[in-house]
Amino acid sequence: MISWMQRHNKYLVWTIWVATIAFIGAGFVGWGSYDFGAKAGSVAKVGDIEIKQSKLNMAYSNLYNRYNQMFKGQFDEKKAKELGLVQQAFSMIETQAKLLNYAQDLGVIISDEELAAALESIKGFQNKEGVFDKNAYKMYLQSQRLSAKRFEETLREELTISKLLKLLNVPSLPLEEASVGAALNVSDTIKYRILSPNDINVTMDETKLKAYWEAHKDSYKTPETYTLAIVWTDTSDTPVSEDELKAFYETNSFNYTDAEGKQLDFDAAKAQLTQDLKLKKSKKAAQKAYIAYKKGKRKSDEELTLPVGDTTLSPDLWSEIKERSEGDVIKPKVVGKRYATVKIVTITAPKTMSFEEAKPLVSAAYMAQAKTDALFNLAEETLKTIEENNETQTQTVSLKQQETLNGLNRQESVNFLQKLFTSLKEKGMITVANKVVVYAITEQTILPADNNQTELVRQTVNTTKPRVFETNLIKILDTKYPTEVYMGGLTK
């Protein structure tokens, strides 16, 4: 969802203020304003419209709120910076400004009566009887540090954009419905042959394998490795009594549950309780061993050279090791049923493998590529004679009826048909899973449409058309109303 928003936020601009209103109704969730710079005033100019810092603050706050809801309250400023929230907020209001410029040129306005009606319809500003409550409105403005004038200007702009887009929206036309309907009702008779890896035979060629390695050797590196001196503190001999276990269970019983989340009784949890209590009681001994080792009063138990993430150590310990330097000694961490005090002796950076080191990996990749190349070469040769070849099959197919092709399963057939009916080629090759379908269309007809499909076509056109129109409208407005940015960090 988040990646989709980042890709399409430019075209979500006319929903941002509607979303703001939704948040008001949800209970005045707010995060204040963002400090975009020391000086007040405008941060940019789009066409004839100045973008005020207060407006950018409001857009940022609203966008932050939306992400925070998706992250279930776990969103913060660090994540906001990682996702470029400032740039997203500016992109939205920049596009909004372009639309407002266009509305201004066309003479689209919102009357005071329309504005008042919209304001009074916001549920967050209504009492239990559904009547506009001035006090609720004032409380919201105070919580967001907004003036009524600023908020109502923003609402008027959102209403202006909505009106503009409604005026520009044209319902589906008969020709459009006929065109889309024809595409859905096309029926093709095809000759085809399905090719799979079983149709080819590839042998290993040492010379070609070395050439492949030379071309891709930078992709084959040894893992980063750490030489670590480890002091182990075992817990197996740490005594625990039955009474201690019961007391420990009473305090921590909520931590012991089965796969379905149901709390375990004492007997069912006893084995894990015993291990956990032994670890708790041995913690002081592990800390003493750490201090003694760090002062040079004891030696390490062993020295290991391990690749990053090796399961000999815990993920938690590796996480800390990766952030430390050579010579650092890390405080005791639990590893299985014991504690490990670790000193980083040396860190060995990844290096390119020799051919012999990389050969098992390279061989697998080379054979996969060689099989793919051989399969497509065979498909290209098959395509040349597909219409005359007696080995090919003939079948009539359509999107409407969703036939299953001989030689393909149901899902593979659906994938093939979707690609076939969006292709402009009368014959060609279509990849489905690990297979290649070589086809030639020998006949094409238009099936009759039923009443249900006519309505579906109309809905499809009415859904797709505005999306395509808005995308192209924004491209035109980008050229018509240039942006002048007054401060850094607003654009990528």
Contacts in CASP RR format, 6 or more apart in sequence:
PFRMAT RR
TARGET T0000
AUTHOR 0000-0000-0000
METHOD contacts of the structure
MODEL  1
MISWMQRHNKYLVWTIWVATIAFIGAGFVGWGSYDFGAKAGSVAKVGDIE
IKQSKLNMAYSNLYNRYNQMFKGQFDEKKAKELGLVQQAFSMIETQAKLL
NYAQDLGVIISDEELAAALESIKGFQNKEGVFDKNAYKMYLQSQRLSAKR
FEETLREELTISKLLKLLNVPSLPLEEASVGAALNVSDTIKYRILSPNDI
NVTMDETKLKAYWEAHKDSYKTPETYTLAIVWTDTSDTPVSEDELKAFYE
TNSFNYTDAEGKQLDFDAAKAQLTQDLKLKKSKKAAQKAYIAYKKGKRKS
DEELTLPVGDTTLSPDLWSEIKERSEGDVIKPKVVGKRYATVKIVTITAP
KTMSFEEAKPLVSAAYMAQAKTDALFNLAEETLKTIEENNETQTQTVSLK
QQETLNGLNRQESVNFLQKLFTSLKEKGMITVANKVVVYAITEQTILPAD
NNQTELVRQTVNTTKPRVFETNLIKILDTKYPTEVYMGGLTK
1 70 0 8 1.000
2 67 0 8 1.000
2 70 0 8 1.000
2 83 0 8 1.000
5 12 0 8 1.000
5 88 0 8 1.000
6 83 0 8 1.000
6 88 0 8 1.000
9 88 0 8 1.000
9 91 0 8 1.000
9 92 0 8 1.000
10 91 0 8 1.000
10 92 0 8 1.000
10 95 0 8 1.000
10 474 0 8 1.000
11 95 0 8 1.000
11 470 0 8 1.000
11 471 0 8 1.000
11 474 0 8 1.000
12 92 0 8 1.000
13 91 0 8 1.000
13 92 0 8 1.000
13 93 0 8 1.000
13 95 0 8 1.000
13 96 0 8 1.000
13 99 0 8 1.000
13 161 0 8 1.000
14 96 0 8 1.000
14 99 0 8 1.000
14 158 0 8 1.000
14 161 0 8 1.000
14 162 0 8 1.000
14 165 0 8 1.000
16 59 0 8 1.000
16 62 0 8 1.000
16 63 0 8 1.000
16 92 0 8 1.000
16 93 0 8 1.000
16 96 0 8 1.000
17 62 0 8 1.000
17 154 0 8 1.000
17 155 0 8 1.000
17 157 0 8 1.000
17 158 0 8 1.000
18 158 0 8 1.000
19 62 0 8 1.000
19 66 0 8 1.000
20 58 0 8 1.000
20 62 0 8 1.000
20 154 0 8 1.000
21 122 0 8 1.000
21 155 0 8 1.000
23 29 0 8 1.000
23 30 0 8 1.000
23 62 0 8 1.000
23 65 0 8 1.000
23 66 0 8 1.000
24 122 0 8 1.000
24 123 0 8 1.000
24 124 0 8 1.000
24 125 0 8 1.000
24 140 0 8 1.000
25 122 0 8 1.000
25 123 0 8 1.000
25 124 0 8 1.000
27 124 0 8 1.000
28 139 0 8 1.000
28 140 0 8 1.000
28 143 0 8 1.000
29 65 0 8 1.000
29 68 0 8 1.000
29 69 0 8 1.000
30 61 0 8 1.000
30 65 0 8 1.000
30 143 0 8 1.000
30 144 0 8 1.000
31 61 0 8 1.000
31 64 0 8 1.000
31 65 0 8 1.000
31 68 0 8 1.000
32 57 0 8 1.000
32 61 0 8 1.000
32 144 0 8 1.000
32 145 0 8 1.000
33 54 0 8 1.000
33 57 0 8 1.000
33 58 0 8 1.000
33 60 0 8 1.000
33 61 0 8 1.000
33 145 0 8 1.000
34 56 0 8 1.000
34 57 0 8 1.000
34 60 0 8 1.000
34 61 0 8 1.000
34 64 0 8 1.000
34 86 0 8 1.000
36 43 0 8 1.000
36 53 0 8 1.000
36 56 0 8 1.000
36 57 0 8 1.000
36 60 0 8 1.000
36 86 0 8 1.000
36 487 0 8 1.000
36 490 0 8 1.000
37 53 0 8 1.000
37 487 0 8 1.000
40 53 0 8 1.000
41 52 0 8 1.000
41 53 0 8 1.000
41 54 0 8 1.000
42 50 0 8 1.000
42 51 0 8 1.000
42 52 0 8 1.000
42 53 0 8 1.000
42 486 0 8 1.000
43 51 0 8 1.000
43 52 0 8 1.000
43 53 0 8 1.000
43 56 0 8 1.000
43 90 0 8 1.000
43 485 0 8 1.000
43 486 0 8 1.000
43 487 0 8 1.000
43 490 0 8 1.000
44 50 0 8 1.000
44 51 0 8 1.000
44 90 0 8 1.000
44 94 0 8 1.000
44 483 0 8 1.000
44 484 0 8 1.000
44 485 0 8 1.000
44 486 0 8 1.000
44 487 0 8 1.000
44 490 0 8 1.000
45 51 0 8 1.000
45 483 0 8 1.000
45 484 0 8 1.000
45 486 0 8 1.000
46 94 0 8 1.000
46 97 0 8 1.000
46 98 0 8 1.000
46 101 0 8 1.000
46 481 0 8 1.000
46 482 0 8 1.000
46 483 0 8 1.000
46 484 0 8 1.000
47 97 0 8 1.000
47 98 0 8 1.000
47 101 0 8 1.000
47 481 0 8 1.000
47 482 0 8 1.000
47 483 0 8 1.000
48 101 0 8 1.000
48 104 0 8 1.000
48 481 0 8 1.000
49 97 0 8 1.000
49 100 0 8 1.000
49 101 0 8 1.000
51 90 0 8 1.000
51 93 0 8 1.000
51 94 0 8 1.000
51 97 0 8 1.000
54 146 0 8 1.000
54 150 0 8 1.000
55 93 0 8 1.000
55 154 0 8 1.000
56 89 0 8 1.000
56 90 0 8 1.000
56 93 0 8 1.000
56 490 0 8 1.000
58 144 0 8 1.000
58 146 0 8 1.000
58 150 0 8 1.000
58 154 0 8 1.000
59 89 0 8 1.000
59 90 0 8 1.000
59 92 0 8 1.000
59 93 0 8 1.000
60 85 0 8 1.000
60 86 0 8 1.000
60 89 0 8 1.000
61 144 0 8 1.000
63 85 0 8 1.000
63 88 0 8 1.000
63 89 0 8 1.000
63 92 0 8 1.000
64 75 0 8 1.000
64 80 0 8 1.000
64 85 0 8 1.000
67 75 0 8 1.000
67 79 0 8 1.000
67 80 0 8 1.000
67 83 0 8 1.000
67 85 0 8 1.000
68 74 0 8 1.000
68 75 0 8 1.000
71 79 0 8 1.000
80 86 0 8 1.000
84 492 0 8 1.000
86 489 0 8 1.000
86 490 0 8 1.000
87 489 0 8 1.000
87 490 0 8 1.000
87 491 0 8 1.000
87 492 0 8 1.000
90 490 0 8 1.000
90 491 0 8 1.000
91 491 0 8 1.000
94 483 0 8 1.000
95 474 0 8 1.000
95 477 0 8 1.000
96 157 0 8 1.000
96 161 0 8 1.000
97 481 0 8 1.000
98 474 0 8 1.000
98 477 0 8 1.000
98 478 0 8 1.000
98 480 0 8 1.000
98 481 0 8 1.000
99 161 0 8 1.000
99 164 0 8 1.000
99 165 0 8 1.000
99 477 0 8 1.000
100 157 0 8 1.000
100 160 0 8 1.000
100 161 0 8 1.000
101 477 0 8 1.000
101 480 0 8 1.000
101 481 0 8 1.000
102 164 0 8 1.000
102 477 0 8 1.000
102 480 0 8 1.000
102 481 0 8 1.000
103 160 0 8 1.000
103 161 0 8 1.000
103 163 0 8 1.000
103 164 0 8 1.000
106 164 0 8 1.000
106 167 0 8 1.000
108 160 0 8 1.000
108 163 0 8 1.000
108 164 0 8 1.000
108 167 0 8 1.000
109 160 0 8 1.000
110 156 0 8 1.000
110 159 0 8 1.000
110 160 0 8 1.000
110 163 0 8 1.000
114 159 0 8 1.000
115 152 0 8 1.000
115 155 0 8 1.000
115 156 0 8 1.000
115 159 0 8 1.000
118 155 0 8 1.000
118 159 0 8 1.000
119 125 0 8 1.000
119 132 0 8 1.000
119 137 0 8 1.000
119 152 0 8 1.000
119 155 0 8 1.000
120 126 0 8 1.000
120 132 0 8 1.000
123 130 0 8 1.000
124 136 0 8 1.000
124 140 0 8 1.000
125 132 0 8 1.000
125 133 0 8 1.000
125 136 0 8 1.000
125 137 0 8 1.000
125 140 0 8 1.000
126 132 0 8 1.000
126 133 0 8 1.000
126 136 0 8 1.000
127 133 0 8 1.000
127 136 0 8 1.000
137 148 0 8 1.000
141 147 0 8 1.000
141 148 0 8 1.000
141 151 0 8 1.000
144 151 0 8 1.000
165 466 0 8 1.000
165 470 0 8 1.000
168 469 0 8 1.000
168 473 0 8 1.000
169 466 0 8 1.000
169 469 0 8 1.000
170 465 0 8 1.000
171 462 0 8 1.000
172 458 0 8 1.000
172 461 0 8 1.000
172 462 0 8 1.000
172 465 0 8 1.000
176 461 0 8 1.000
176 465 0 8 1.000
177 454 0 8 1.000
177 457 0 8 1.000
177 458 0 8 1.000
177 461 0 8 1.000
180 457 0 8 1.000
180 460 0 8 1.000
180 461 0 8 1.000
181 449 0 8 1.000
181 453 0 8 1.000
181 457 0 8 1.000
182 446 0 8 1.000
183 421 0 8 1.000
184 399 0 8 1.000
184 400 0 8 1.000
184 449 0 8 1.000
184 453 0 8 1.000
184 457 0 8 1.000
185 398 0 8 1.000
185 400 0 8 1.000
185 446 0 8 1.000
185 447 0 8 1.000
185 448 0 8 1.000
185 449 0 8 1.000
185 453 0 8 1.000
186 398 0 8 1.000
186 399 0 8 1.000
186 421 0 8 1.000
186 444 0 8 1.000
186 445 0 8 1.000
186 446 0 8 1.000
186 447 0 8 1.000
187 396 0 8 1.000
187 397 0 8 1.000
187 398 0 8 1.000
187 400 0 8 1.000
187 401 0 8 1.000
187 444 0 8 1.000
187 445 0 8 1.000
187 446 0 8 1.000
187 447 0 8 1.000
188 396 0 8 1.000
188 397 0 8 1.000
188 398 0 8 1.000
188 420 0 8 1.000
188 421 0 8 1.000
188 441 0 8 1.000
188 443 0 8 1.000
188 444 0 8 1.000
189 394 0 8 1.000
189 395 0 8 1.000
189 396 0 8 1.000
189 397 0 8 1.000
189 441 0 8 1.000
189 442 0 8 1.000
189 443 0 8 1.000
189 444 0 8 1.000
190 394 0 8 1.000
190 395 0 8 1.000
190 396 0 8 1.000
190 397 0 8 1.000
190 420 0 8 1.000
190 439 0 8 1.000
190 440 0 8 1.000
190 441 0 8 1.000
190 442 0 8 1.000
191 386 0 8 1.000
191 387 0 8 1.000
191 389 0 8 1.000
191 392 0 8 1.000
191 393 0 8 1.000
191 394 0 8 1.000
191 439 0 8 1.000
191 440 0 8 1.000
191 442 0 8 1.000
192 386 0 8 1.000
192 392 0 8 1.000
192 393 0 8 1.000
192 395 0 8 1.000
192 405 0 8 1.000
192 437 0 8 1.000
192 438 0 8 1.000
192 439 0 8 1.000
192 440 0 8 1.000
193 382 0 8 1.000
193 386 0 8 1.000
193 389 0 8 1.000
193 391 0 8 1.000
193 392 0 8 1.000
193 393 0 8 1.000
193 437 0 8 1.000
193 438 0 8 1.000
194 405 0 8 1.000
194 407 0 8 1.000
194 408 0 8 1.000
194 435 0 8 1.000
194 436 0 8 1.000
194 437 0 8 1.000
194 438 0 8 1.000
195 375 0 8 1.000
195 378 0 8 1.000
195 379 0 8 1.000
195 382 0 8 1.000
195 435 0 8 1.000
195 436 0 8 1.000
195 437 0 8 1.000
195 438 0 8 1.000
196 375 0 8 1.000
196 434 0 8 1.000
196 435 0 8 1.000
196 436 0 8 1.000
197 371 0 8 1.000
197 375 0 8 1.000
197 434 0 8 1.000
199 375 0 8 1.000
199 378 0 8 1.000
200 371 0 8 1.000
200 374 0 8 1.000
200 375 0 8 1.000
200 378 0 8 1.000
202 367 0 8 1.000
202 370 0 8 1.000
202 371 0 8 1.000
202 374 0 8 1.000
204 363 0 8 1.000
204 366 0 8 1.000
204 367 0 8 1.000
208 366 0 8 1.000
208 370 0 8 1.000
209 359 0 8 1.000
209 362 0 8 1.000
209 363 0 8 1.000
209 366 0 8 1.000
210 355 0 8 1.000
212 362 0 8 1.000
212 365 0 8 1.000
212 366 0 8 1.000
212 369 0 8 1.000
213 220 0 8 1.000
213 355 0 8 1.000
213 358 0 8 1.000
213 359 0 8 1.000
213 362 0 8 1.000
213 366 0 8 1.000
216 362 0 8 1.000
216 365 0 8 1.000
217 352 0 8 1.000
217 353 0 8 1.000
217 355 0 8 1.000
217 358 0 8 1.000
218 352 0 8 1.000
220 352 0 8 1.000
220 353 0 8 1.000
220 357 0 8 1.000
220 358 0 8 1.000
220 361 0 8 1.000
220 362 0 8 1.000
221 350 0 8 1.000
221 351 0 8 1.000
221 352 0 8 1.000
221 353 0 8 1.000
222 348 0 8 1.000
222 350 0 8 1.000
222 351 0 8 1.000
222 352 0 8 1.000
222 353 0 8 1.000
222 357 0 8 1.000
223 307 0 8 1.000
223 308 0 8 1.000
223 350 0 8 1.000
224 307 0 8 1.000
224 308 0 8 1.000
224 347 0 8 1.000
224 348 0 8 1.000
224 349 0 8 1.000
224 350 0 8 1.000
225 305 0 8 1.000
225 306 0 8 1.000
225 307 0 8 1.000
225 308 0 8 1.000
225 347 0 8 1.000
225 348 0 8 1.000
226 305 0 8 1.000
226 306 0 8 1.000
226 308 0 8 1.000
226 321 0 8 1.000
226 344 0 8 1.000
226 345 0 8 1.000
226 346 0 8 1.000
226 347 0 8 1.000
226 348 0 8 1.000
227 303 0 8 1.000
227 304 0 8 1.000
227 305 0 8 1.000
227 344 0 8 1.000
227 345 0 8 1.000
227 346 0 8 1.000
227 347 0 8 1.000
227 348 0 8 1.000
228 303 0 8 1.000
228 304 0 8 1.000
228 305 0 8 1.000
228 306 0 8 1.000
228 321 0 8 1.000
228 342 0 8 1.000
228 343 0 8 1.000
228 344 0 8 1.000
228 345 0 8 1.000
229 300 0 8 1.000
229 302 0 8 1.000
229 303 0 8 1.000
229 342 0 8 1.000
229 343 0 8 1.000
229 345 0 8 1.000
230 300 0 8 1.000
230 301 0 8 1.000
230 302 0 8 1.000
230 303 0 8 1.000
230 304 0 8 1.000
230 340 0 8 1.000
230 341 0 8 1.000
230 342 0 8 1.000
230 343 0 8 1.000
231 289 0 8 1.000
231 290 0 8 1.000
231 293 0 8 1.000
231 298 0 8 1.000
231 300 0 8 1.000
231 301 0 8 1.000
231 340 0 8 1.000
231 341 0 8 1.000
231 342 0 8 1.000
232 301 0 8 1.000
232 302 0 8 1.000
232 338 0 8 1.000
232 339 0 8 1.000
232 340 0 8 1.000
233 282 0 8 1.000
233 285 0 8 1.000
233 286 0 8 1.000
233 289 0 8 1.000
233 332 0 8 1.000
233 338 0 8 1.000
233 339 0 8 1.000
233 340 0 8 1.000
233 341 0 8 1.000
234 282 0 8 1.000
234 337 0 8 1.000
234 338 0 8 1.000
235 275 0 8 1.000
235 278 0 8 1.000
235 279 0 8 1.000
235 281 0 8 1.000
235 282 0 8 1.000
235 337 0 8 1.000
235 338 0 8 1.000
235 339 0 8 1.000
236 278 0 8 1.000
236 337 0 8 1.000
236 338 0 8 1.000
238 278 0 8 1.000
238 281 0 8 1.000
238 282 0 8 1.000
240 274 0 8 1.000
240 277 0 8 1.000
240 278 0 8 1.000
240 281 0 8 1.000
244 277 0 8 1.000
245 266 0 8 1.000
245 270 0 8 1.000
245 273 0 8 1.000
245 274 0 8 1.000
245 277 0 8 1.000
246 266 0 8 1.000
248 273 0 8 1.000
248 276 0 8 1.000
248 277 0 8 1.000
248 280 0 8 1.000
249 256 0 8 1.000
249 266 0 8 1.000
249 269 0 8 1.000
249 273 0 8 1.000
252 273 0 8 1.000
252 276 0 8 1.000
253 263 0 8 1.000
253 264 0 8 1.000
253 269 0 8 1.000
254 263 0 8 1.000
256 263 0 8 1.000
256 264 0 8 1.000
256 268 0 8 1.000
256 269 0 8 1.000
256 272 0 8 1.000
256 273 0 8 1.000
257 263 0 8 1.000
257 264 0 8 1.000
258 264 0 8 1.000
258 268 0 8 1.000
266 273 0 8 1.000
275 337 0 8 1.000
278 337 0 8 1.000
279 334 0 8 1.000
279 337 0 8 1.000
279 339 0 8 1.000
282 338 0 8 1.000
282 339 0 8 1.000
283 332 0 8 1.000
283 339 0 8 1.000
286 332 0 8 1.000
286 339 0 8 1.000
286 341 0 8 1.000
287 331 0 8 1.000
287 332 0 8 1.000
289 298 0 8 1.000
289 332 0 8 1.000
289 339 0 8 1.000
289 341 0 8 1.000
290 329 0 8 1.000
290 331 0 8 1.000
290 332 0 8 1.000
290 341 0 8 1.000
292 298 0 8 1.000
293 299 0 8 1.000
293 300 0 8 1.000
293 329 0 8 1.000
293 341 0 8 1.000
293 343 0 8 1.000
294 329 0 8 1.000
300 343 0 8 1.000
303 345 0 8 1.000
304 312 0 8 1.000
305 348 0 8 1.000
306 312 0 8 1.000
306 313 0 8 1.000
308 318 0 8 1.000
308 322 0 8 1.000
309 315 0 8 1.000
309 318 0 8 1.000
310 318 0 8 1.000
312 335 0 8 1.000
313 321 0 8 1.000
313 335 0 8 1.000
313 340 0 8 1.000
313 342 0 8 1.000
314 333 0 8 1.000
314 334 0 8 1.000
314 335 0 8 1.000
314 336 0 8 1.000
316 333 0 8 1.000
316 334 0 8 1.000
317 330 0 8 1.000
317 333 0 8 1.000
317 335 0 8 1.000
317 340 0 8 1.000
317 342 0 8 1.000
320 330 0 8 1.000
320 333 0 8 1.000
321 330 0 8 1.000
321 342 0 8 1.000
321 344 0 8 1.000
324 330 0 8 1.000
324 344 0 8 1.000
325 344 0 8 1.000
325 347 0 8 1.000
326 344 0 8 1.000
326 345 0 8 1.000
326 346 0 8 1.000
326 347 0 8 1.000
327 343 0 8 1.000
327 344 0 8 1.000
327 345 0 8 1.000
328 343 0 8 1.000
328 344 0 8 1.000
329 341 0 8 1.000
329 342 0 8 1.000
329 343 0 8 1.000
329 344 0 8 1.000
330 341 0 8 1.000
330 342 0 8 1.000
330 343 0 8 1.000
330 344 0 8 1.000
331 341 0 8 1.000
332 339 0 8 1.000
332 340 0 8 1.000
332 341 0 8 1.000
333 339 0 8 1.000
333 340 0 8 1.000
333 342 0 8 1.000
334 340 0 8 1.000
355 362 0 8 1.000
375 436 0 8 1.000
376 429 0 8 1.000
376 436 0 8 1.000
379 429 0 8 1.000
379 436 0 8 1.000
379 438 0 8 1.000
380 429 0 8 1.000
382 389 0 8 1.000
382 438 0 8 1.000
383 427 0 8 1.000
383 428 0 8 1.000
383 429 0 8 1.000
383 438 0 8 1.000
383 440 0 8 1.000
386 392 0 8 1.000
386 427 0 8 1.000
386 428 0 8 1.000
386 438 0 8 1.000
386 439 0 8 1.000
386 440 0 8 1.000
387 427 0 8 1.000
387 440 0 8 1.000
387 442 0 8 1.000
392 438 0 8 1.000
393 406 0 8 1.000
394 442 0 8 1.000
395 403 0 8 1.000
395 405 0 8 1.000
395 406 0 8 1.000
396 403 0 8 1.000
397 403 0 8 1.000
397 405 0 8 1.000
397 417 0 8 1.000
397 420 0 8 1.000
398 417 0 8 1.000
398 447 0 8 1.000
399 417 0 8 1.000
399 418 0 8 1.000
399 421 0 8 1.000
400 447 0 8 1.000
400 453 0 8 1.000
402 413 0 8 1.000
402 414 0 8 1.000
402 417 0 8 1.000
403 413 0 8 1.000
403 417 0 8 1.000
404 410 0 8 1.000
404 413 0 8 1.000
405 412 0 8 1.000
405 413 0 8 1.000
405 416 0 8 1.000
405 437 0 8 1.000
408 416 0 8 1.000
408 432 0 8 1.000
408 435 0 8 1.000
408 437 0 8 1.000
412 432 0 8 1.000
412 433 0 8 1.000
412 435 0 8 1.000
415 432 0 8 1.000
415 433 0 8 1.000
416 430 0 8 1.000
416 432 0 8 1.000
416 437 0 8 1.000
419 430 0 8 1.000
419 432 0 8 1.000
420 430 0 8 1.000
420 439 0 8 1.000
423 430 0 8 1.000
426 440 0 8 1.000
426 441 0 8 1.000
427 439 0 8 1.000
427 440 0 8 1.000
427 441 0 8 1.000
428 438 0 8 1.000
428 439 0 8 1.000
428 440 0 8 1.000
429 436 0 8 1.000
429 437 0 8 1.000
429 438 0 8 1.000
429 439 0 8 1.000
430 436 0 8 1.000
430 437 0 8 1.000
430 439 0 8 1.000
431 437 0 8 1.000
449 457 0 8 1.000
485 491 0 8 1.000
END
